[in-house]
Amino acid sequence: MRLRSTIRRRALSERNKTFVMVLCYPAPLFQLLFPIHVLFLLLEGVALTLVKRDARLLWKVYLACLFALWESRTELITRRQVVQQTRNIDRLKFYEPFTWLPHKLRLLVRYGIPKID
């Protein structure tokens, strides 16, 4: 079995995941993980682009995510303040579902490189 996706679906997934991270992660975790997330996002984009030999992946998925983040920065900052002020879960509960091994890495090991149409 092999994973399948489309460029559009992948772009929306990366953008949404990144926006949720910006809005919901508590400050210490966000400050630590966000730069790492952006770095790995770019590395994944470059690696998939090289393996698939399709520059559209880098431009339409990974760089598009960063451009969307930049274009929405004012709204995201404003919304982050509201979300963080109204948060009703303590930090320890927030961390409970996290694992050390990234989900994408588990999928890569189990299914290989996804087919992206």
N, C-alpha and C positions, 0 to 999 in steps of 0.2 A: 504494500500500500504506500502511496506517495501523497503528500499534501499538495493541494492546488489552490491557487488564488489568482486574482486579477490585479493589475497595477492599481486600479482605482480602489479596490477593497483594501489592498495593502497600505496605500497612502492614507486612507481614512483611519485604518487601524493604528498606524504609527502616530498620526496626528492626535487622535483621540486619547491614546495612551499617554502621550506627552502632556497634553492639556490637563488630564486628570492628575498627573504627577505634580504639575505646577500648582493646581488648585488645592489638592488634598493632603499632600505630604507635609507633616509638621516640619518646622524650620530646621532643626538640626539634621534630620534625615534628608530633607530636600537639598540643603546646602552641600551635603556630602555626595548624594547620589546623582543630582541633576547634571553636573559636569561629566560624570562618568557615563550617564545615560546618553548624553549628546555625543560623546566620543565614540561609544559603542555603536550608536546609530550611524554615524559616519563610516566607521570601520565596516559595519555590516553592509552598508550601501556600496562601498568601494569593492568589497569582496564579492558580493553578488553580481555587481556590474562586470567584474573581471571574469568570474566563472561563467556567467550567462552571455557575456559579450554583448551586452545591451545597455547602453548609456541611459536609456529611458528610465531604468530602475533608479539610478542615482538621482536624476533630475526630477522625475515625477513622483517619487516616493520619499526619499530621504531628504534631499535638499528642499523639496516642497514642504515637508514637515517643519523644517527650520525656518523657512520663509513665512509660513503661516504663524508660527510661534512669534516671530518678530513683528509681523503685521498686527497681531492681536495682543501685543504686550501690554498696552494700556488697559484694555478690558480685562485681561487675565490678572493683572496686578490688583485692580479694583475688586474683582470677584474673589481673588485669593484672600484679601483682607476680610471680606464678608464671611467666606467659608471658614477661615481659621477662627474668627471671633465667635461663630455659632457652632463650632465643633462640639459635640457632646460625647466623645469617646476619649478615654485617656490614651496616652501614647503607648503604653504597654499593650493594650488591646489592639491598637492600630498595627503593631508589629507582628502579632500572632500569626496571620496567614502567610507571612513571607518565608521563603526558603532561600538557602544560599546558592542553589544551582538555578540559574535563570531558565525560565520555561522554554524560551526559544532554543536554548542549547539542548535541553532534553528532547525537544521535537526534532532537532537536527540529527541527534544521535539515533533516535528511533526510526525516523522516516527519510533521512537524507535531505538533500537540497530540494526545496519546494519547486513545483512547476508554477511559473507565473505567466499568465496569458496577457 
